Amino acid sequence: MSTTYTARSSLGRQAQFDYVVMDEASQVDVATGMLALSCAKNAVIVGDTKQLSNIVKTQQRKPLETIWNAHKISAEYNFAEYSFLSSLCSLMSERIPQVVLREHYRCHPQIIGFCNQKFYNGDLIVMTDSNGESALKLVTTVPGNHQRDHMNQRQIDVICKEILPALDEPEDEVGIIAPYRNQVAQMKKELGDTAIEVATVHKFQGREKNDIILSTVDDTITEFSDDPNLLNVAISRAKKQLILVVADQEQPAGSNIADLIGYIRYNNCDVQHSKISSVFDYLYSQYTESRLEYLKRHKRISEYDSENLMYALIQDELKNCGNVALGVVCHQPLQLLFRDCSRMNAEEQRFVNTGLSHIDFLIFNKVSKEPMLAIEVDGFHYHKDGTKQAERDKLKNHILEIYGLPLVRFSTNGSGEKEKLREKIAEITA
């Protein structure tokens, strides 16, 4: 057993194998595939041209093009455009024996039925059985533009709060896959230490789980996330159940995702409309009339509607909690809140004494004037990791921590603000 790259050196550089069997050949690049062939008297190449090919990174393409142009290599050997499998098929399809493995033993018939019709022209023979159970489920998020930088926090919230708690499979038989690395990284961060496997579709090729949750990420499907090879792999990783998480909006006609949604509905499978929402959903164009109506009933305190919406929510929750001693102020300067700067380091003192740093909202006791809870509203792009504002946020977080003032941050791409705020108010008044 070896990778294609190390096959030649496994038994010494001059060794030859009677047979080399190369699996997942669509993910092998031309160069390392050649290395494996160079030590083989005979070769059996196994792969699927309808699954994902190897990834050629952007920084690799320029030197590959230089080599290509310098040596006038035949098109079928183009490392940047062909996988080893597609290169072999193009060069030798008429000159070598081929066998199509038609019998399918992994997926529930409903699951592989879509792939068979959509990608394999009905050529597969499905060898699994159905007992009448539904193996497909569609979960839609509430309307809105939830995708940011190839990450969709709303889909993550729906998976963590609604989908996973309802599953009855052991964690090591559950997989969560997405087209983008940013979504995978954030999902792993949210789940923490768990046996649930989270990976991109590319990483999951060749793998399988009883239950697969597919997060599409994009609100409106893109060419990348709708790629037929990518979706064929993603869907066929599920043995017993596939759960598709999408935005509640019309997808482009004729797209693979639109066809999958139609297939799920046509087969009368489960369709669930998520109830997870956010006060910041009012910011999306779909809610313009509702936002204007909502804000009409509340005082405007900022040029930013995100802050106006949070202020309205705080006012409502303070009224609902029944504690008349609690009040809220907006844009409270840190300089006025922390007059004693002795606990701060020099950088923190400069940050506070500029007079420009503030807390978005401060809940306080109207009788004793004691500050009770700091609330920040974080726009995703303005506050994301790596920005100057993110560094200022860290300073502010530490200052509030050393002075013992509780802080809650609400990201404008999050959800469940009402419940979180209610819980925090209950904590500070307990």
C-alpha positions as CSV (number, residue, x, y, z in Angstrom):
1,M,0.0,0.0,0.0
2,S,1.3,3.4,-0.9
3,T,0.4,6.8,-2.4
4,T,1.0,7.2,-6.1
5,Y,3.9,9.5,-5.2
6,T,5.8,6.9,-3.2
7,A,4.9,3.8,-5.1
8,R,8.2,4.0,-7.1
9,S,10.4,4.1,-4.0
10,S,8.5,1.7,-1.7
11,L,10.6,-1.3,-2.6
12,G,13.6,0.5,-3.9
13,R,14.0,2.7,-7.0
14,Q,14.6,-0.2,-9.4
15,A,11.8,-2.4,-8.1
16,Q,8.9,-3.4,-10.3
17,F,5.5,-4.7,-9.3
18,D,3.6,-7.3,-11.3
19,Y,0.5,-5.3,-10.8
20,V,-0.2,-1.8,-9.6
21,V,-3.9,-1.1,-8.7
22,M,-4.6,2.6,-8.6
23,D,-7.8,3.6,-6.7
24,E,-9.7,7.0,-6.9
25,A,-7.7,7.7,-10.1
26,S,-9.8,10.8,-10.8
27,Q,-8.1,12.5,-7.8
28,V,-4.6,11.5,-9.0
29,D,-2.6,14.1,-10.9
30,V,-0.9,13.3,-14.2
31,A,2.6,13.5,-12.8
32,T,2.3,11.2,-9.8
33,G,0.1,8.9,-11.8
34,M,3.1,8.5,-14.2
35,L,5.3,7.7,-11.2
36,A,3.1,4.9,-10.2
37,L,2.9,3.5,-13.7
38,S,6.7,3.6,-14.1
39,C,7.1,0.8,-11.6
40,A,4.3,-1.4,-12.9
41,K,4.4,-4.3,-15.4
42,N,0.6,-4.3,-15.4
43,A,-1.8,-1.7,-14.1
44,V,-5.5,-1.6,-13.1
45,I,-6.9,1.9,-13.0
46,V,-10.0,2.4,-10.9
47,G,-12.0,5.7,-10.9
48,D,-15.1,7.6,-11.8
49,T,-15.0,10.5,-14.3
50,K,-18.2,11.7,-12.8
51,Q,-16.6,12.3,-9.5
52,L,-14.1,15.0,-8.4
53,S,-10.7,15.4,-10.0
54,N,-7.5,16.5,-8.3
55,I,-7.2,20.1,-7.3
56,V,-4.5,22.2,-9.1
57,K,-3.7,25.2,-6.9
58,T,-3.5,28.7,-8.4
59,Q,0.2,29.0,-7.5
60,Q,0.9,25.8,-9.5
61,R,-0.7,26.9,-12.7
62,K,1.9,29.5,-13.8
63,P,4.9,27.1,-13.7
64,L,2.8,24.3,-15.3
65,E,1.9,26.6,-18.1
66,T,5.5,27.6,-18.6
67,I,6.5,23.9,-18.9
68,W,3.6,23.3,-21.2
69,N,4.5,26.1,-23.6
70,A,8.2,25.3,-23.5
71,H,7.9,21.6,-24.4
72,K,4.8,21.5,-26.6
73,I,3.4,18.6,-24.8
74,S,0.3,16.8,-26.1
75,A,-3.0,18.3,-24.8
76,E,-4.0,15.1,-23.0
77,Y,-1.0,15.4,-20.7
78,N,-1.9,18.9,-19.5
79,F,-1.4,18.6,-15.7
80,A,-3.5,21.7,-15.1
81,E,-6.5,20.6,-17.1
82,Y,-6.6,16.8,-16.8
83,S,-6.6,14.3,-13.9
84,F,-4.7,11.1,-14.5
85,L,-7.9,9.2,-15.1
86,S,-9.3,11.7,-17.7
87,S,-5.9,11.9,-19.3
88,L,-5.8,8.1,-19.6
89,C,-9.3,7.9,-21.0
90,S,-8.6,10.6,-23.5
91,L,-5.3,9.0,-24.7
92,M,-6.2,5.3,-24.6
93,S,-9.9,4.9,-24.4
94,E,-10.0,2.7,-27.6
95,R,-6.8,0.8,-26.9
96,I,-7.3,-0.7,-23.5
97,P,-10.1,-2.9,-22.0
98,Q,-12.7,-1.1,-19.8
99,V,-15.2,-2.5,-17.3
100,V,-18.0,-0.4,-15.9
101,L,-18.9,-1.3,-12.3
102,R,-22.7,-0.9,-12.6
103,E,-23.8,-2.5,-9.3
104,H,-24.2,0.0,-6.5
105,Y,-24.2,-1.3,-2.9
106,R,-23.8,1.8,-0.7
107,C,-26.7,4.1,-0.7
108,H,-30.4,3.8,0.0
109,P,-32.3,3.5,-3.4
110,Q,-33.9,7.0,-2.9
111,I,-30.4,8.6,-2.5
112,I,-28.6,6.9,-5.4
113,G,-31.7,7.1,-7.5
114,F,-31.1,10.8,-8.0
115,C,-27.5,10.3,-8.9
116,N,-28.4,7.5,-11.3
117,Q,-31.0,9.6,-13.1
118,K,-29.1,12.8,-13.1
119,F,-25.4,11.8,-13.6
120,Y,-25.3,8.2,-14.8
121,N,-28.1,8.1,-17.4
122,G,-29.8,5.3,-15.4
123,D,-26.9,2.9,-16.0
124,L,-26.4,1.9,-12.3
125,I,-28.0,-1.2,-11.0
126,V,-29.1,-0.4,-7.4
127,M,-28.5,-3.4,-5.1
128,T,-29.7,-1.8,-1.8
129,D,-33.2,-2.3,-0.5
130,S,-35.9,0.1,0.7
131,N,-38.5,-0.6,3.4
132,G,-40.6,2.4,2.5
133,E,-38.7,4.8,4.8
134,S,-37.8,8.3,3.6
135,A,-34.0,8.7,3.0
136,L,-34.0,12.3,1.9
137,K,-34.8,15.5,3.8
138,L,-34.9,19.1,2.7
139,V,-34.3,21.8,5.4
140,T,-34.7,25.4,4.3
141,T,-33.5,28.5,6.3
142,V,-35.7,31.6,6.7
143,P,-35.4,34.0,3.8
144,G,-32.3,36.3,3.8
145,N,-28.8,36.7,2.4
146,H,-27.0,34.6,5.0
147,Q,-23.8,33.7,3.0
148,R,-20.6,35.7,3.9
149,D,-17.2,34.9,2.5
150,H,-18.1,31.3,1.6
151,M,-19.6,30.8,5.1
152,N,-23.2,30.6,6.1
153,Q,-23.7,31.0,9.8
154,R,-27.5,30.5,9.6
155,Q,-27.1,27.1,8.0
156,I,-24.6,26.2,10.8
157,D,-27.1,27.3,13.4
158,V,-29.8,25.3,11.8
159,I,-27.6,22.2,11.7
160,C,-26.4,22.5,15.3
161,K,-29.7,23.5,16.9
162,E,-32.3,21.7,14.9
163,I,-30.9,18.9,12.7
164,L,-28.2,17.3,14.9
165,P,-30.4,17.0,18.0
166,A,-33.1,15.2,16.0
167,L,-30.7,12.5,14.6
168,D,-30.6,9.0,16.2
169,E,-27.4,7.8,14.6
170,P,-24.2,7.7,16.7
171,E,-21.9,10.7,16.1
172,D,-19.3,8.6,14.3
173,E,-21.9,7.7,11.7
174,V,-22.8,11.3,10.9
175,G,-20.9,13.5,8.4
176,I,-21.3,17.2,7.6
177,I,-20.0,18.3,4.2
178,A,-19.9,21.6,2.4
179,P,-18.4,23.0,-0.8
180,Y,-16.2,25.6,1.0
181,R,-13.4,25.4,3.5
182,N,-14.6,28.5,5.4
183,Q,-17.9,26.8,6.2
184,V,-16.1,23.6,7.3
185,A,-13.7,25.6,9.6
186,Q,-16.6,27.5,11.3
187,M,-18.7,24.3,11.7
188,K,-15.7,22.6,13.4
189,K,-15.3,25.5,15.7
190,E,-19.0,25.5,16.7
191,L,-19.1,21.7,17.3
192,G,-15.9,21.5,19.3
193,D,-14.8,18.1,20.4
194,T,-17.1,15.6,18.6
195,A,-16.9,12.3,16.7
196,I,-19.0,13.9,13.9
197,E,-16.8,14.3,10.8
198,V,-16.9,17.6,9.1
199,A,-15.1,18.1,5.8
200,T,-15.3,19.6,2.3
201,V,-16.8,17.4,-0.4
202,H,-13.3,17.0,-1.9
203,K,-12.0,15.6,1.4
204,F,-15.0,13.2,1.7
205,Q,-14.5,11.5,-1.6
206,G,-14.1,7.8,-1.0
207,R,-15.8,8.0,2.4
208,E,-19.3,7.2,3.6
209,K,-21.5,7.7,6.6
210,N,-25.0,6.5,7.5
211,D,-26.3,10.1,7.7
212,I,-24.8,13.0,5.6
213,I,-25.8,16.6,6.1
214,L,-25.0,18.7,3.0
215,S,-24.7,22.5,3.6
216,T,-24.9,24.3,0.3
217,V,-23.6,27.5,1.8
218,D,-24.6,29.7,-1.1
219,D,-28.0,31.4,-0.9
220,T,-28.3,31.3,-4.7
221,I,-26.3,28.4,-6.0
222,T,-23.2,29.2,-7.9
223,E,-21.3,27.4,-10.7
224,F,-18.9,26.0,-8.1
225,S,-21.3,24.7,-5.5
226,D,-23.6,23.3,-8.3
227,D,-20.8,21.4,-10.0
228,P,-22.2,18.0,-11.1
229,N,-19.1,16.1,-10.0
230,L,-19.1,17.8,-6.6
231,L,-22.8,17.1,-6.0
232,N,-22.5,13.5,-7.2
233,V,-19.8,12.9,-4.6
234,A,-21.6,14.8,-1.9
235,I,-24.9,13.0,-2.3
236,S,-23.5,9.5,-2.7
237,R,-21.6,9.7,0.6
238,A,-24.9,9.0,2.5
239,K,-25.8,5.4,3.1
240,K,-29.1,5.8,5.0
241,Q,-30.1,9.5,5.0
242,L,-29.1,12.7,3.1
243,I,-30.2,16.0,4.6
244,L,-29.9,19.0,2.3
245,V,-29.7,22.4,3.8
246,V,-30.6,25.3,1.5
247,A,-31.9,28.8,1.4
248,D,-35.7,29.3,1.2
249,Q,-35.6,30.8,-2.3
250,E,-36.0,29.7,-5.9
251,Q,-32.8,28.2,-7.3
252,P,-31.8,28.7,-10.9
253,A,-33.9,26.6,-13.3
254,G,-32.0,23.6,-14.6
255,S,-29.4,23.7,-11.8
256,N,-28.4,20.5,-10.2
257,I,-29.5,21.7,-6.7
258,A,-32.9,22.8,-8.1
259,D,-33.3,19.3,-9.6
260,L,-32.4,17.7,-6.3
261,I,-34.9,19.9,-4.4
262,G,-37.5,19.0,-7.0
263,Y,-36.6,15.3,-6.7
264,I,-37.0,15.4,-2.9
265,R,-40.4,17.1,-3.2
266,Y,-41.6,14.8,-5.9
267,N,-40.8,11.7,-3.8
268,N,-42.8,13.2,-0.9
269,C,-39.7,13.2,1.4
270,D,-39.4,15.3,4.5
271,V,-39.4,19.0,4.0
272,Q,-38.7,21.2,7.1
273,H,-38.7,25.0,7.2
274,S,-36.4,26.2,9.9
275,K,-37.7,28.5,12.6
276,I,-34.3,29.9,13.5
277,S,-34.3,33.6,12.8
278,S,-32.6,36.9,13.8
279,V,-33.6,40.4,14.5
280,F,-31.0,41.4,11.9
281,D,-33.0,39.5,9.2
282,Y,-34.9,42.8,9.0
283,L,-31.8,44.2,7.3
284,Y,-32.3,42.1,4.2
285,S,-34.2,43.4,1.2
286,Q,-36.9,40.7,1.5
287,Y,-37.9,42.4,4.8
288,T,-37.8,46.1,3.9
289,E,-41.5,46.8,4.6
290,S,-41.4,44.8,7.8
291,R,-38.3,46.6,9.0
292,L,-39.7,50.1,8.3
293,E,-42.9,49.1,10.1
294,Y,-41.0,47.6,13.1
295,L,-38.7,50.6,13.5
296,K,-41.6,53.0,13.2
297,R,-42.8,51.7,16.6
298,H,-39.4,52.3,18.2
299,K,-37.0,55.2,18.7
300,R,-34.1,55.6,16.3
301,I,-30.8,56.1,18.1
302,S,-28.3,55.5,15.3
303,E,-27.6,56.0,11.6
304,Y,-27.2,52.2,11.4
305,D,-30.4,50.1,11.3
306,S,-28.5,47.2,12.8
307,E,-28.1,49.2,16.0
308,N,-31.7,50.6,15.8
309,L,-33.0,47.0,15.6
310,M,-30.9,45.9,18.6
311,Y,-32.0,48.9,20.6
312,A,-35.6,48.1,19.9
313,L,-35.0,44.5,21.0
314,I,-33.3,45.5,24.2
315,Q,-36.2,47.9,25.0
316,D,-38.7,45.2,24.4
317,E,-36.9,42.6,26.6
318,L,-36.3,45.1,29.5
319,K,-40.1,45.7,29.4
320,N,-40.9,42.0,29.3
321,C,-38.5,41.1,32.2
322,G,-40.5,43.3,34.6
323,N,-37.5,44.8,36.3
324,V,-38.3,48.6,36.2
325,A,-34.9,49.4,37.7
326,L,-33.0,48.4,34.5
327,G,-32.3,51.0,31.8
328,V,-30.2,51.2,28.7
329,V,-27.9,53.8,27.2
330,C,-26.4,53.9,23.7
331,H,-22.8,54.5,22.7
332,Q,-21.5,54.7,26.3
333,P,-17.9,56.1,26.1
334,L,-15.4,53.8,27.9
335,Q,-13.6,56.9,29.2
336,L,-16.7,57.8,31.3
337,L,-17.3,54.2,32.4
338,F,-13.8,53.4,33.6
339,R,-12.3,56.5,35.2
340,D,-9.8,54.4,37.2
341,C,-7.4,53.1,34.5
342,S,-4.9,51.5,37.0
343,R,-5.8,47.9,35.9
344,M,-5.1,48.6,32.3
345,N,-1.9,48.4,30.4
346,A,-0.5,51.3,28.4
347,E,-2.1,50.3,25.2
348,E,-5.5,49.8,26.8
349,Q,-5.3,53.2,28.6
350,R,-4.6,54.9,25.2
351,F,-7.5,53.1,23.7
352,V,-9.9,54.3,26.4
353,N,-8.5,57.9,26.7
354,T,-9.0,58.7,23.1
355,G,-12.6,59.4,24.0
356,L,-13.7,57.7,20.8
357,S,-14.0,54.1,22.1
358,H,-17.5,53.2,23.4
359,I,-19.8,50.3,24.1
360,D,-22.8,50.1,21.7
361,F,-25.3,49.5,24.5
362,L,-25.0,49.5,28.3
363,I,-27.7,48.0,30.5
364,F,-27.5,49.6,33.9
365,N,-29.3,49.9,37.3
366,K,-31.2,53.2,37.2
367,V,-31.2,53.4,41.0
368,S,-27.6,52.6,41.8
369,K,-26.2,53.6,38.4
370,E,-24.2,50.4,38.4
371,P,-23.3,49.1,34.9
372,M,-24.8,45.6,34.5
373,L,-24.3,44.3,30.9
374,A,-22.4,45.5,27.9
375,I,-23.8,44.7,24.4
376,E,-22.0,45.0,21.1
377,V,-23.4,44.7,17.6
378,D,-20.8,43.3,15.2
379,G,-21.2,43.7,11.4
380,F,-19.6,40.6,9.9
381,H,-17.2,42.2,7.4
382,Y,-16.2,45.1,9.7
383,H,-15.5,42.9,12.7
384,K,-14.2,39.7,11.1
385,D,-10.8,38.2,12.1
386,G,-7.8,40.1,10.7
387,T,-9.4,43.5,10.6
388,K,-8.3,46.5,12.7
389,Q,-11.7,46.5,14.3
390,A,-11.2,42.9,15.4
391,E,-8.0,44.0,17.2
392,R,-9.9,46.8,18.9
393,D,-12.6,44.3,19.9
394,K,-10.0,42.2,21.7
395,L,-8.8,45.3,23.6
396,K,-12.3,46.1,24.6
397,N,-13.1,42.5,25.6
398,H,-10.1,42.4,27.9
399,I,-10.9,45.7,29.5
400,L,-14.4,44.6,30.3
401,E,-13.1,41.3,31.6
402,I,-10.6,42.8,34.1
403,Y,-13.3,45.2,35.4
404,G,-15.9,42.4,35.7
405,L,-18.5,43.8,33.4
406,P,-20.3,41.0,31.5
407,L,-20.3,41.4,27.7
408,V,-22.4,39.8,25.0
409,R,-21.7,40.3,21.3
410,F,-24.3,39.9,18.6
411,S,-23.0,39.3,15.0
412,T,-25.3,40.6,12.3
413,N,-25.1,37.2,10.6
414,G,-26.1,35.2,13.7
415,S,-29.4,34.2,15.1
416,G,-31.5,33.8,18.3
417,E,-30.7,37.2,19.7
418,K,-33.9,37.5,21.7
419,E,-33.3,34.2,23.5
420,K,-29.6,35.0,24.3
421,L,-30.5,38.5,25.5
422,R,-33.3,37.2,27.7
423,E,-30.9,34.7,29.2
424,K,-28.2,37.3,29.9
425,I,-30.8,39.7,31.6
426,A,-31.9,36.8,33.8
427,E,-28.3,36.1,34.7
428,I,-27.5,39.7,35.8
429,T,-30.7,40.0,37.8
430,A,-30.5,36.6,39.5
